[in-house]
Amino acid sequence: MPSKRALEAQDNAVFTTSNGAPVAEPYAAQRIGLNGPLLLQDFNLIDSLAHFARERIPERVVHAKGAGAHGYFEATHDISDLTCAKFLEKGKKTPLTVRFSTVGGELGSADSARDPRGFAIKIKTEEGNVDWVFNNTPIFFIRDPTKFPHFIHTQKRDPETHLKDPDMFWDYFSLNPESIHQVMILFSDRGTPFGFHHMHGYSGHTYKFVNAEGKFHYVQIHFRKEGGFKTLDDATAGKLAGENPDYGIQALREDIDKGEFPVWNVFVQTMSAEQAEKFRYNVLDLTKVWPHKDYPLRPFGKMVLDRNPENYFAEVEQAAFSPSHTVPGVEPSADPVLQSRLFSYPDTHRHRLGVNYQQLPVNKPLAPVANFQRDGPMAFDNQGTRPNYQSSLVPLTYKAKPYEQVKHESWLGAANTDLSFITELDFEQPRALWQKVFDNTQKEHFVSNVAGHFGGVKSPVVKARQLSVFAAVDQELSDRIAKAIGHPTVKPLAVAPADKATRFQYNERPLN
């Protein structure tokens, strides 16, 4: 049954080949006589077959499954003391595209899978596109970018069996204890959000806002869904995975079609350079949150999604987001994982979509583009007669940033120790999550959720090692999981004190 939009779009179009020539019968094939061989001259047949074999582009290695919509960002509060970005001037409305996604699953995986969720936003400002490539959790599993490809491999399929493997999954986490904070969130009910548009979004990384005078603040950005963050329990998530694996895509689309537009209020946490130097944790550590009581949320905008894509492939699958897409007044910090993403995301898009991926309609900036890039596959806008070098004959004009180069990275070079070190600091926030945030029901769900997956691990070494990580968070937590999977209790992982950043030795981990 055609959608309402498809019926409205009927325009009595004439069927043609890709070069625009009319075809009398799209299913006909030219041949000699009734039973003779096909003719190579039948361009409609050859064109159809050749295009069909090339319809798929490479699947995203991560964030393959997703849903998207269009809307706008509205700057609701004055934050000119923080940033000179023009789209953040109070009262401005700027169009945007959002793509929500699961992380580890393939293109056909279930929307209800236990997984973090991507929360990518492309804001088309008058100064160029800003991409905020966020997640639905305020932290992540790692803080060392070299670990990322290995981490993703363990969340995918075993190269021998081509099956998901809980031993791979938990072996990695047990060998990288800094992951425990995100593991605690993932195996709570927040690990199975109620669809894509009932969850919050977080920058996770530390960014910088810079004002017109060149003064900067470290910032963390929060998108908080109006109506709150809604979750599924494990049983309901599993039921939906079997009955309607695309329910998240469907629910977002249906709500927008009904005029029930999702709204997020947007906040910023700020930290001065001086505060960053005194912060208990490393300001560049992606596994840590900034306590709200010390760094309160300051409102500055809202996001509204009010329009569904007319063509999913063109407007969602081809949407290409990167944290390196930014404008004056918004800058990356020296967070090493963020810095690696500045390269890896555009590199991925050049592979998936081609070197001119920014010229695709969904990615094309509304701001005029003028540079010396030319040619390559699918050069839709090749900039006409403009010279492809810095010419004195037909010169471009150049607009300086409204502020001088931001300073104060020098102290970071000394303060930023090797982030692979594990200390007691890595367990403080997960411990608070277990002891102070989770209520009794949430604790029961967490233990059950972990046991249901972790119990499938075959290796006794991996089981004992991961239980020792849980025990370093809280002994009761570890004991409850051990009991649920029928394993003996395990002593806590031995880690360095908070003030001693010594390299962690895997063979020091107690196994009984």
Secondary structure, 3 states (H helix, E strand, C coil): CCCHHHHHCCCCCCCECCCCCECCCCCCCCECCCCCCECCCCHHHHHHHHHHCCCCCCCCCCCCCEEEEEEEEEECCCCCCCCCCHHHCCCCEEEEEEEEEECCCCCCCCCCCCCCEEEEEEEEECCEEEEEEEECCCCCCCCCHHHHHHHHHHHCCCCCCCCCCHHHHHHHHHHCHHHHHHHHHHCCHHHCECCCCCCCEECCCCEEEECCCCCEEEEEEEEEECCCCCECCHHHHHHHHHHCCCHHHHHHHHHHHCCCCCEEEEEEEEECHHHHHHCCCCCCCCCCCCCCCCCCCEEEEEEEEEECCCCHHHHHHCCCCCCCCCCCCEEECCCHHHHHHHHHHHHHHHHHCCCCHHHCCCCCCCCCCCCCCCCCCCCCCCCCCCCCCCCCCCCCCCCCCCCCCCCCCHHHHHHCCCCCCCECHHHHHHHHHHHHHCCHHHHHHHHHHHHHHHCCCCCHHHHHHHHHHHHHHCHHHHHHHHHHHCCCCCCCCCCECCCCCCCCCHHHCCCC
